[in-house]
Amino acid sequence: MTTDPQPLTPAPRPMPEPDSILATVRRYWGFDTLRPLQAEAIGAALERRDALIVLPTGGGKSLCYQVPPAVTGRTDLVVSPLIALMKDQVDGLRACGYPAAALNSGMDLDDLRAVERGMAEDQYRLVFVAPERLLAPRFLDWLERAGVRDFAVDEAHCISHWGHDFRPEYRQLAELKARVPGASVRAYTATATQRVRADIAAQLQLEDPLVLVGTFDRPNLTYRVVPRVDTRPQVLEILRRHTDQAAIVYCLSRRDTEALAEWLVTQGLRAAHYHAGLEPAERRRTQEAFAEERLDIVVATVAFGMGIDRSDVRCVVHAGLPKSLEHYQQETGRAGRDGLEAECVLLYSPADVVRLERLLERSAVEADTSAEVLDASRDLLRHMQRFAGGLACRHRALSEHFDQAYPRDNCGACDVCLNEVEGVTDATVTAQKILSCVARSGEGFGVMHIVDILAGAETDRIRQWHHDRLSTYGLLAEVPRKALTAMVHQLLDQRLLERTPGDRPVLKLNAASWAVLRGQRSVGLVQPKPGPVAKARFDEGSWEGVDKGLFESLRQLRRSLAEARGVPPYIIFGDATLRELARRRPSSAAGFATVRGVGQKKLEDLGPLFLAHIRQYCEENGVGLDVRG
């Protein structure tokens, strides 16, 4: 069993005064307090101590490597895997008045040289680079002359074979310590099990690192797992709950993304597809349109996400099963990064498990993957399957997967705890009817044919096989077809039924099936309750006191400013800041400055425009200013 490296005893060098750290945070980002573990992570970087920082998406890990060089006046390098991710971070930092730059293959030679000159002249506090560029001999020689010795490795899970997004180019970073004498390295990631954490530390050769692992739970996210029976209308129903809001829909295949996005457009939604098979220019156009709020919905494979810094995604839908809980945590983590409420819905079918197992095996052959790594991938998939098919609190299940206890008996923010599912009456009898149908039809047919028989359908195939003469024909005709399909899938998840491998799987009975048929074993089945979805615990207070008309008006102002400046709207202000402005409605610069997310540069640059807008709205609508609360 692997264990995390043990942290050192307290570092010998004195920490900078907390006031200087908070003054920096206030100056650039407009925050008066730090989130849990940020102070410790910042302290490690200030002391040039190796560290491994695991904070969930939205937990503020970026601030942990942004603050130290601004406090000390040094230049740090950040290793980042994607050009889009670098661009978003640099744009956001510059909007706050923070001196940052990037070096990547998308820049021309003159721009690259200009950044290098700026580094030599000490103009930047952070410079973002790709792993391949960082370890190029010429660049390493240049860094040595420039005296750069401090490195942050973002998305550090990419270095681990055991992680969910392994990238071979990240493996080169194992050379960093040897190639840069005296280097201090800190690794940052949002998602890593204990095994992945140990592998990151080993691969980066971290020396007695401080290991900080934040709380993985995201209380502002509401998780739902719904049986997938008719993908398009189910996805549409979910998205309609978030009209004019940002959403991501994940599909298993490129073809699925294209077809679903095209259909959503016919339903009047602003949607587009995204996958790795598109030309880079087309992917970039879709990504930019989403960031700039010209698109509400991106239907994508897992290729979409890591480079997206949009904080106001209010909904993430999985139209297919993710390959692991690590993937699921990372992908759902793109919702609600601003700390406001968001919904995450997984449309689940056990058929996805069969499909993903085949994909894993095919990929292993193509990449010549070791049996050990393939087995690890299968194990991750089984964890995901148990989560989707289980009936435990979703927040608890995710926390415990990442080796953390969950403090509540009821999260108030998942389908289970919101009591959106109910037990099927006489579930064992229903299961016996389904299993009997499989047996009497000869164990040679798939799920949908068995459902047809039980529902009493009149199809050519049923007549061809004379299955309308079976005693089980029409035996469950009173059960809605979607619910009946979901029950068959639940029996598969509970291993009370088996399915053969291959492209045309058929249902087979096993020993557990016969135990149910003989009355030796009882069965529990569940079904979604009819009616609208419940309101989650976190949703209740998020809009309290907010003038929604002013909020929408501020969103329009933000969008027009962003368009004029050529940056994504969230670079101007996040939704959380706009809601606070619409709640407090400040009339003066002093009041505006106290709103979380308003730093010094934004106060000077944007304050007059927003204050004038707020005053005009309040005058026209008879709404009071300077609300205390």
Buried (B, 14 or more C-beta within 10 A) or exposed (E): EEEBBEBBEEBEEEBBEEEEBBEBBBBBBBBEEBBEBBBBBBBBBBBBBBBBBBBBBBBBBBBBBBBBBBBBEBBBBBBBBBBBBBBBBBBBBBBBBBBBBBBBEEBEEEBBEBBBEBBEEEBBBBBBBBBEBBBEEEBBEBBBEEEBBBBBBBBBBBBBBBBBBBBEEBBBBBEBBEBBEEBBBBBBBBBBBBBBBBBBBBBBBBBBBBBBBBBBBBBBBBBBBBBBBEBEEBBBEBBEBBEEBBBBBBBBEBEBBBBBBEBBBEEEBBBBBBBEEBEEEBBBBBBBBBBBBBBBBBBBBBBBBBBBBBBBBBBBBBBBBBBBBBBBBBBBBBBBBBBBBBBBBBBBBBBBBBBBBEBBBEEBEEEEBEEEBBEBBBEBBEBBBBBBBEBBBBBBBBBBBBEBEBEBEBBBBBBBBBEBBEEBEEBBEBBBBBBBBBBBBEBEBBBEBBBBBBBBBEBEEBEEBEBBEBEBBBBBEEBEBBBBBBBBBBBBBBEBBBBEEEEEBBBBBEEBBBBBBEEEBEBEBBBBBEEEBBEBBBBEEBBEEBBEEBBEBBBEBBBEBBBEBEBBBBBBBBBBBBBBBBBBBBBEEEBBBEBBBBBBBBBEBBBEEBBEBBBEBBEEEEBEBEBEE
